[in-house]
Amino acid sequence: MRVSHYINNPGNVIADNYTTKVLHGSNSLLFHQTLPGYKPTPLVALPALAAKYGVGQIYVKDESHRFGLNAFKSLGAVYAIHRLLEEDPGLQTFCTATDGNHGKAVAWGATLFGKRSVVYVPRDTTQNRMKAIETQGAVVEKVNGNYDDACAHAENMCVKHGWQLVQDMAWEGYEKIPADIVAGYMSLFAEMENTIHTLPRASVDMVFMQAGVGSFAAAGVFYYLRRYGLQRPAIIIVEPWEADAVFASFNHGGITTSPGNASTIMAGLNCGTPSLGAWELLKNGTDVALKIDDEYARRAVRELYYPGNDDQRITSGESGAAGLAGFLAIMDQQGPEEVRNMLGIDQHTRVLFISTEGDTDKEVFDEIIRTT
Ligand SMILES: Cc1ncc(COP(=O)(O)O)c(C=O)c1O
């Protein structure tokens, strides 16, 4: 099984740019707390799993409980839609491209405010994922291409019909909405403030965060850099082998597109190019970037679903378990010793994963847990 790593030398500063200005000025948690059904998602300790891998403690924040939507993504979309409607309450139709969870989140957010949504999905999106988006009230259409093609199509359709694009990916000239989405994701980290993150130091040593376009991980980097500076936990970014947008960009020395073939079971992470709004943050706050084979994701899903001893079961999908999958890849005997040494992983290390989704595609999930 393949794992490849990039060791970064982060500047540990928050660059001054459009996205970071928005993030400094936001408090999305205050907004989320006003929404129906809001409650913080559980933070679960897994001591048996920690013992199995010889570390001090493992924590998993379980986003499958987020607003009953089975993934963290609603945090970003609903906050961005709220900010747009503050400026222009007359907006009627919100549109996006998605590989699943973000589209469901936009549909849910639009419906919450009594608005319409149109969602475009890439060619190989499963029927189950399309249905899940439709259930939240969106019109869903397939585009004959990959994720990047779907994004371009959504943008064209917005221009043509006067719809509002709500994309979780920023590029030159389209930065406001993605920045609000990153701000929305920050609620997830802020929720841990009274539990795992106690002053004056983050009470975890390392955080593994999975990346698609990198907006989610950028929210984590911003949170940890602002709150803890050089005392922050180590940050490890995990991506699929064939969709390594961030990893490829680290190797390239700037934003570039993955050379991979975009085939992975980690559907939420199947993105070719990092978001412009995420890149500077990732560059300045990532310690290690990993790209891994799908098989590690399968193993991680099973580790969480079949816990040892008294550990709690966590239902975590292929992208949801990707952070743990990165950890498993590092801890593999054939895994990168250089990374283990550099991170100083030992019996005292406390590790945090964010299970960003539950079983968002039941068929795929069931197939994984049936295989042992
Ligand atoms: C379950 C899940 N986890 C993680 C991510 C990664 O988020 P981002 O694309 O902001 O890097 C996604 C993106 O869709 C996702 O659906």
The ligand as an SDF file (V2000), in Angstrom:
LIG
                    3D

 16 16  0  0  0  0  0  0  0  0999 V2000
  -16.5220   14.3550    4.3700 C   0  0  0  0  0  0  0  0  0  0  0  0
  -15.5570   15.3750    3.8850 C   0  0  0  0  0  0  0  0  0  0  0  0
  -14.4130   15.5460    4.5550 N   0  0  0  0  0  0  0  0  0  0  0  0
  -13.5050   16.4620    4.1710 C   0  0  0  0  0  0  0  0  0  0  0  0
  -13.7230   17.2480    3.0540 C   0  0  0  0  0  0  0  0  0  0  0  0
  -12.6380   18.1890    2.6350 C   0  0  0  0  0  0  0  0  0  0  0  0
  -12.9890   19.5230    2.6840 O   0  0  0  0  0  0  0  0  0  0  0  0
  -12.2610   20.5740    1.7260 P   0  0  0  0  0  0  0  0  0  0  0  0
  -12.7390   20.3160    0.3410 O   0  0  0  0  0  0  0  0  0  0  0  0
  -12.6470   21.8940    2.2580 O   0  0  0  0  0  0  0  0  0  0  0  0
  -10.7990   20.3040    1.8430 O   0  0  0  0  0  0  0  0  0  0  0  0
  -14.9020   17.1120    2.3380 C   0  0  0  0  0  0  0  0  0  0  0  0
  -15.1870   17.9490    1.1600 C   0  0  0  0  0  0  0  0  0  0  0  0
  -16.1690   17.8110    0.4750 O   0  0  0  0  0  0  0  0  0  0  0  0
  -15.8500   16.1550    2.7600 C   0  0  0  0  0  0  0  0  0  0  0  0
  -17.0110   15.9590    2.0960 O   0  0  0  0  0  0  0  0  0  0  0  0
  1  2  1  0
  2  3  1  0
  2 15  2  0
  3  4  2  0
  4  5  1  0
  5  6  1  0
  5 12  2  0
  6  7  1  0
  7  8  1  0
  8  9  2  0
  8 10  1  0
  8 11  1  0
 12 13  1  0
 12 15  1  0
 13 14  2  0
 15 16  1  0
M  END
$$$$
